[in-house]
C-alpha cells in the first residue's frame, strides 16, 4: 500500500508539472486552444488521480489492509 501511495503522489506531481509547462509554454505554432486543452487534460488527470488515491485509502481501511495510527487518547 505504501508503494501505491508513493506512486500516486509522484503521478499527481508529474501531472501538475505537465499542466505548468503547458500553461507557461509560448508556442506560436500551436494556438491557445491547444495549450488550454493540454493544460485542462493535465489538471483533470490530477483530480482523477487524487480521487482515486482517496478511494484506495478508504477501501484499504475498510478491508483492513491499513490501520489508523496516531497519538493515544488520554
C-alpha positions in Angstrom: 0.0 0.0 0.0 2.9 2.3 0.7 4.2 1.9 -2.8 0.8 2.7 -4.2 0.5 5.9 -2.3 4.0 7.0 -3.2 3.4 6.2 -6.9 0.1 8.1 -6.8 1.8 11.2 -5.3 4.5 11.1 -7.9 1.9 10.8 -10.7 0.0 13.8 -9.2 3.1 15.9 -9.0 4.1 15.0 -12.6 0.6 15.9 -13.8 0.9 19.3 -12.1 4.3 19.9 -13.8 2.8 19.0 -17.2 0.0 21.5 -16.6 2.5 24.2 -15.6 4.6 23.6 -18.7 1.5 23.7 -20.9 0.5 26.9 -19.3 3.9 28.6 -19.4 5.0 27.4 -22.9 4.5 30.1 -25.5 4.4 28.1 -28.7 3.2 30.3 -31.5 2.7 27.3 -33.8 0.1 25.8 -31.6 -2.9 28.0 -30.8 -4.3 29.0 -27.4 -7.0 26.3 -27.7 -4.4 23.5 -28.0 -2.5 24.9 -25.0 -5.7 25.2 -23.0 -6.8 21.6 -23.8 -3.4 20.3 -22.8 -3.5 22.1 -19.5 -7.1 21.1 -18.8 -6.3 17.5 -19.6 -3.3 17.5 -17.2 -5.4 19.1 -14.4 -8.3 16.7 -15.0 -5.8 13.9 -14.7 -4.5 15.3 -11.4 -8.0 15.5 -10.0 -8.8 12.0 -11.1 -5.6 10.6 -9.6 -6.3 12.4 -6.3 -9.9 11.0 -6.1 -8.5 7.5 -7.0 -5.9 7.8 -4.2 -8.5 8.9 -1.7 -10.8 6.0 -2.7 -7.9 3.5 -2.5 -7.1 4.6 1.1 -10.7 4.4 2.2 -11.2 1.0 0.6 -7.9 -0.3 2.1 -9.0 0.9 5.5 -12.4 -0.9 5.3 -10.8 -4.1 4.1 -8.3 -4.0 7.0 -5.2 -3.6 4.8 -4.2 -0.5 6.7 -4.7 0.5 10.3 -5.1 4.0 11.7 -2.2 5.2 13.9 -1.6 8.3 15.9 -1.4 9.6 19.3 -3.1 7.6 22.0 -6.2 9.1 23.7 -5.9 10.0 27.3 
